[in-house]
Amino acid sequence: MTSSKKINRQAVSLFFRKIKEADRIAISGHINPDGDCVGACLGLCTYILDLDPAKKVDIFLEPISEKFRFLKHADKILQEKPDEEPYDLYFSLDCSDPERLGAFREEFEKAEFKICVDHHISNQGFGDLTFIDAEASSTCEILYDIFEEKEISFDTAQCLYLGIVHDTGVFKHSNTTRKVMEIAGVLIEKGVRPDFIIDETFYKKTYIQNQILGRALMESILLLDGKIIFSAIKKKDMDFYGIESGDLDGVIDQLRVTEGVECALFLYEKVEGQFKVSLRSNGNVDVRKIAENFGGGGHVRAAGCTVDGNVRDIVNNITPFIEQQLKQEKSV
Ligand SMILES: [Mn+2]
């Protein structure tokens, strides 16, 4: 029913043979785990345990968001290994290079057989068996391709759906293909409730997060006839509200959707006198080029950099680059 699974049959049979043969299996994802990373790790664990409930499967991840705790086997996530013995089989999921496994890299390297599943374009391929597809929306999409549709339980489906939702920005980014929507359809047939997953894990905010969002919007300033918008949060305000950088997720996106805006900037003070600057564009400005001028990087529509100074100076230094691009855009 779904269009073209682009997967190597031989590689898939090796994938399952290795799982069958292994007595001790481990799964890890990248540091600072996001929805796709958590969904992929728990989805694979659940799929393996559905096939063989007696298997020993350990998951190693940095602490995950409370929002993902409802997923099955989330309580199996460990930060430290209980014993010395290396694993027979170790999966690296959603991780562009072994460095990004953080503290779990050493254990991964020690494993007898290593499998890497990832969709980052920068992934050079590591491990004994790789499934790397830069066209896939998410690592969860690649796992879906590897899995047998009929063996996907409701619990596995929830994990895969969550990963796809997060890496496509709720079916919105340019990686949202027909295939992605068809997979989502299959997962809904497995019992996944889109409203539950999307609201609980993507849109839901704490009261404090909403307050800080409100404040950032109230204090936002338009520049260049409303083509640029910026807002900033100082360290002392973050301390006052008791918030961390993760509580500011979504502020930049709300700024970006302001009518007439081409480019949005959001700054928060990491340490006194140093700001993390997030940039978003509606397509006419390549914010990666701008971030690169300040030692940062990213994508055309989403980029970031870390800059020393005060808000006024930072904004005054960045905006001419945006203005320049908008002028060039006009003359084309
Ligand atoms: Mn991902």
Residues whose N, C-alpha, C, O or C-beta is under 5 A from the ligand:
A	BS01	MN	D36 D94 S138 T139 D167
